[in-house]
């Protein structure tokens, strides 16, 4: 069976622009990391269970983003296509070779979910557009649409559902991920309670037009990512891993720098 690559991402910058109910609205530059990816494929299995993920995961199947993507896709299909999907998953498991660390701010779970949706679309000839797949993906996680579109670099806004391609050269990044499992909801809650300071529309427009390499030249790690300070406060040991010249991706725990 064909092998599909689910790439990691880094957040060149991540700034909060406001609130939407319990969610935070953001403006962020997502950049794909070509050197780091999970590998997904469909593999034949016994028809003893309806859905099987083969791979090393710390969570139960019901909590896995791939399984959530399966349910979200099933929910949107007509009866004929839904039966085709169920039949596919009765006969095949999703084999996942993990390379992207979990709880790391690199989008591994979201990338896996997006890749699974694209695999099903291709294998079952569902004919869903990227926009339609993105609308399904956002139900699974805020970062999923970026991975659906497959851009090298993009400005991501709203709660993650607005993805606009930003044309620039893909930067080569070096990543290191401390062994600290960070809870994204915990970091966002602390941000809202103690650090809430959304940027205005003028700053949003400036950031959206500035290249990633220029942004990293202009900003320090905490200036580039509004979640860095709350993450440091919530996870004190994170400070021991910070190195000068590195930046913080998402809600962490990964740090990255550009390799010249």
N, C-alpha and C positions, 0 to 999 in steps of 0.2 A: 504493500500500500504506500501511497505517496506520503512523503514527510513534509510537514508544514512548520515554518519557523515563527515563533511568537516572540518578537523583539522586546527588549526592555526600553525604557525611556528615562530621561532625566528632566527635571524642571530647571531650565536656565534661570528663570525668575518665577516667583509665585506671590502675587499680591492680592489682598482681599479688597473687593470693591463695594461690598454691602452684604445684607442678609436677605434670605428668601425663606420665611418660615424658620424651620430648624436648620436649614442649610446656609452655607456661606457662598456668596457669589465671588468669583475669582477672575483675574486675568493672569494667564500664565503662558510661558513659552515652553512647549513640550518639544523635545528633540529625541528622535529615535537613536538607540545605541546598537549599531550594527554588529559589534563584537560580542554581545551578550543576548542570548535567546534560549527559550525553551523549545523543545521539539515535540510536535504532536502528530499522531497518526491514528487511523482506524485499524484495529486488529481483530481478526475473527475470534469469536469466543463461543462457548456453550450458551444455549438460549435459556439458561436457568434463571437469569435475573434481567430486569428491564433496562437497567443502566449501570454501567461499570466503568470506573476510572482506574487505570492501571498506572501506578506511579507512587512516589513517596510524598505523601501530604500529611501535615500535622492535624488537619481538620477532617471531620466526617464528610461523606459524600454530599449530604444535604446542605452543608455549609460551603461547598466548593463552588467557585464562580462558574466553572464549566457546567456543572449540574444546573445552576441557576439560569445559565444561558439556554440550556436545553428546555427548561420549563417555560422561559419567556418566549422562545421561538415557537414551541408547541402551542402556546396560548394565542399566537397571531395567525397561525396557518389555517387554511380551510381543511375540511375533514379528510380529503384525499391525501393532501400533502402531510398532514399530521400523522396519518396512518403509515405513510412512507418513512417518516422520521422515526416513529416508534419501532417499525420493522428493522430499520438500520441499526438502532441502538439495542435491539434484542439480539441481533446477530454479531454486532461488533462492540468492542470496548474502545474507550479513548485512551491510547497509550501516551503518557506524558513523561518526557525525560526533562526533569527540572534542572535548570542552571541558574535561573534568576532567584535570588534569595527572597523569602517571604518577609512581610512586615518591614520592607526596606525602602519604600518610596520610589521603587523602580517600575511599578505597574505590572508586575508579573502575573498576578491573578486576573487583572483586567485584560492583559494581552492574551492570556490563555482563552478567556471567554470570547474575545473578539475573533481569535483565530478559529475557535470551534464553530462559531456562527458562520464564518466564511467557508469553512470546510463543508458544513452541511449544505450551504447554499450551492456550492460547486458540485458536490457528489450527487445530490438529489435534484439538481437542475431546477431549483426553486425560482430562479429569476428575480430575486430580491435585489433592489438597488442598494448602493452604499448608504443612501439616506434612510432607506427602510431598515437596513440592518442596524444602523446607528440608533434609530428610534427604539429598536428592541434592546440594543446594548445598554442604553442609558438606564433601563430598568434593573440591570444587573449591577452597574457601578458607574460612577461619574467619569472615570478615565477611559471606559470602553470605547466611546465614539472615536477618540483619537486613533486608537489602534485599528478600528474598522477602516478608516480612510487611508491609513498606510502612508501618510506624508512623512518626509524626512523631518520637517520642522513645521510647527503650527502654533498660532495664537489660539488658546483655548479659553473660553469665557462662559458666562452664565454659571451653572453648577457643573459644567463640563460638556454640556450638549452642543455648544457653539464652537465649531472647529474650523478655523480659517487657515489655509495653507500659507506659510511664510517661506518664500523662496530664498534659500541661502545654502551655502555649502555645508554639508554635514561635518560637524567637528568631531575629531577623535578624542574620546574621553577616557580617563582612567578612573575607575570606581573602587572604593573600598567600603565594605559594609561591616560595621561592628556587630557583634552578636548580641544585639539588644532588640527585643521584640517591641516595636512601638505601636501603640493603639492610636490610629488616626482620630477617632471620635474624642479621645481624651485630650489630644493636642489641640484640636479645634475648640473644644469646650473651654480649655484654659485660655486660649487666644481670645475668645469672646468675653470671658470674665475679667481678664487682666491686661490684655494687650490690644483690644479692639481699636483700630485706627485706620479705617478704609481710605484708600487713595481716591482722588477726584478724577473726573473725566479727562482733564487735560493730561494728567500723568499717564492715564491708561493709553491715550492715543500716542503719546511719546514712546512708551514702552513697546507698543504694537509695531512701530515703524523702525525700531532700532535693532540692528543685527545682534545675534547672540554673543559674538565675540566682543563687540563694543560694550554690551551690557555688563559682561564679566570683567571688563577693564575698568568700568565706571563704579561698580558696586562691590561692597564687602559681602560676606556670606549672610549676615543678618539683614542687610539692606535689600538683598536680592530675594530673600524668602521670609515672609511674615510668620512662618511657622517655626523658624529656627529658635527664636527666644523662648516661646512656650514649650517647645520640645526639650530644650536645655533645662528648663525649670522642672518639667515633669520627670525627666530622666537625667539625674545629676551626673551619672557615669558617662554620659555622652560627651561631656567636656574633655574627658581624658583622651578621647579619640580624635578630637578636632585638630587638624593640621593647617598651618597658615597656607593660604593660596587655594584651599579647597572650598567647595560650595555644597550646600545641603539640598538634597532632592526630595520634593514632596514634603511629607510629614516625617521623613527619615525612615530608617537610621543611616541611609547611605550618604557618603560624601563623594564628590567628584571634582576633577580638575581637567582642564583642557591640555592635551598633549600636543606640544608644538611640532 
